[in-house]
Amino acid sequence: MDIVDGMSTGGQAALIERARALADTGRRRVLGIAGPPGAGKSTLAQRLVAALDGRAALVPMDGFHLAAAELDRLGRADRKGAPDTFDAAGYAALLRRLRDPDPVHPVYAPAFDRALEEPVAGALPVPPGVELVVTEGSYLLLDDGPWAPVRGLLDEAWFLDIDPEERVHRLVERHVRFGKPPSRAREWVARSDEANARLVEGSRDRAALIVRL
């Protein structure tokens, strides 16, 4: 397993070159970026896509959050963000479509609106000419249940390793920014996000690359 210092200038350049090498293979590739909540997955994914300048598209796993009404129906609203609060089978089906693109028509992926706390269908077009799809999310490397097929649909998978205290600080700030009172944000992180983080940490050995932040 390779390890890269994602904070250094050289390490960041190496990550971009590694992504570019995937895009240079002559057919559509899918790069997965996994890691615990608050690790910086979306930030890294956005930087890679920007660096590839039109050759890559970002499709986050978060678009497959179940809607709030469905979480209420299932009695899972207080665990939003756990593995069983996503449509994992739908996410895997989308990855299969993305790996075998239509030569004419784009594939539309859902996004997640953090202000609304809801998924938004058909928000992210992936044109046929895109050479690399970058997808990011916590559960890409899980090896059981409906998540199990996902790792096999990724041409390469990276795992973000970050200082736990910094990660918790980021998560609390994020929850406050999107409307939770500070005390509620801290409680949610300690109870829900950290339980999910422990689960995700157990899947890191399935990655090809560890990115240290």
N, C-alpha and C positions, 0 to 999 in steps of 0.2 A: 504494500500500500504506500503510495506517495504522500508526502506531506509538504505543504506550501505555506509560507508565512504571508497571509493575505493582507497584512498591514504594511508591508514594505513595498517600495516602488517596484523593485525587481519581482517580488511575488505577484503583485497585481498585473504586471506586464506578462508574467508567465501564465497566469490564468487566462488572460485575453488570447494569448497565442495558442493555448491548449484548446480553447473554444473555437478559434479560427481554424485550427487543424481539423476539427470535426466537420466544420462547414466546407472544408476543401476536399472532402472525400468523393464528391460527385453524385451523391444522393442525399435525400433528406435524413438528417440525424436528429436525435432527441437527447438533450443534456438535462439531467435532473440535479437539482441542488436541494439537499435535505439538511435538517438540523432542528434543534428544539425551538420552541416559540421564542421570538425575540433575538434570534442569533444573527439576523441581518441577511436572511435569504433573499428577500425581495430587493434589497439595495444592491447586492452583488449581481443578481440576475439582470436588473435594469442597466447596470454599468456594462455588463457583457453585451447586451443587446445594442446599446448605444455605440459601443466600440466597433461592432460589426457593421454598423451603418447600412441598414436595409437588408442585410443578408440573414438576419435572425429575428425571431418573434418571441415574445414572452407570453406564456400561458400558465398562470398560477393555479395551483391546486385549490386555492381558496374559493374559486368560482363554484366549487361543488359542495359548499356548505348547504345543508338542508335549510329550507326556509323556516323562519321563526314559527309560523303556524304549525308546520309539520313537527318541529321540535317540541312544541307545546303538546301536540297530540300524542307524541311518543313518550312524553314525560322526561325529556332530555335537555330542556332549556337551560337548566342550571349546570350543565356539563358541556355547553357549546364549545366546540374546538376539540373535543375528544374524537377518537377514530370513528366511532359509530354515529357521529353527527354530520358525516359527509356521505355523499353518494359515490362511494369508492368504485363501484362497478361502472358507473357512468364516466368517471374519470379515466378508468382503464380503457373503456370503449373509445373515448376521444383520442387517447394516445395512439390507439391502433389506427384510427383515421388519419392522424397527423403523420404517422410513419409511412403511410401509403397515400400520398396526396392526389387529389383529383388534378389532372393536368390543366383544367380550365377554371374551375370554381374554387373560391376560398373556402376554408373550413372556419366556422364561427364557434368560438369558445366563450363560456360564461366568465364574468368577472365578479369580484366581491366588492360591494360598496361599503366601506367602513363607516361612513356617516349614517347610512341607512341600516347597517348591520344585516344586509340581505344580499343574496346573489342576484346578478343581473344577467339574464340569458342573452346570448348572441352579441355580446359587447366587444369581443376581441376577434377581428378577422385575421386569419393566417393565409396570405396569398400563396398560390401554387409555387411561385418562384423562390420562396423562402427556403434557405438551405439548412438552417439550424433552428429548431424549436427549443427554447430554454424554459423549463418548467421548474417550479420551486414549491416546496411544501414540507410539512413536518413528517409525513407518513410514507414517503416514497420508498423507503427501504424496509418497511415492515414485511415479515414473511408469513403472516397468517391471515385467515379470513379473506374478505374481498380485496384487501390491499396486496395480497401475495403476488398477483400477476404484474404489478406495476414495475418492479425492478427489472424484470425481463423485457420490458418495453422501452427501457432507457439504454441508449448506446453507451453512455457513461454517467456515473453518479458521483457527486461530490458531497461531503459532509462538513458542515461548518462547526468548528470547535471554538467556543468563546468562554471567557471568564464568567462563571455563574452569577456573581454579584452584579456585574455590568449588565448581563442579560436580564436579570430580574428588575434592575433599575429601568431599563428600556421598556419592559413590559408595563410596569406601573405607569410610567409617563404616557405610553400609548393609550392605555385604558382611560386615563384622566383626560387626555386630549380629545378622545371621542365620547366624553360625556359622563363617565363614572366618577362619583366622588372619590377623593383619595383613599379613604378608609375602605370603601367597597372595592377599589382597584387593588389595593394590597391584599385584601381577603381573597379576591378572585385569583390573583396570581399564585398565592400560597396554596390554595386548595385545588384549583383546576389546572392552570398553566404548568405548575411544577409537577403535577402527576403525569401530565402529557410529556413533559420534558424527560422524565425518568424513563418512560416507555421508549421514546425516540432514541435516547442514548444507547439503549440496548441493540439498536439496529445499525450502528455506525460501521461495524466490520464489513457490511455489505457494500460499502462505498469503495471506489477506486482511488479516491483522493481525499485527504483531510486538509481542509483550509483552516489554519489557525488565525484567529482574530484577537 
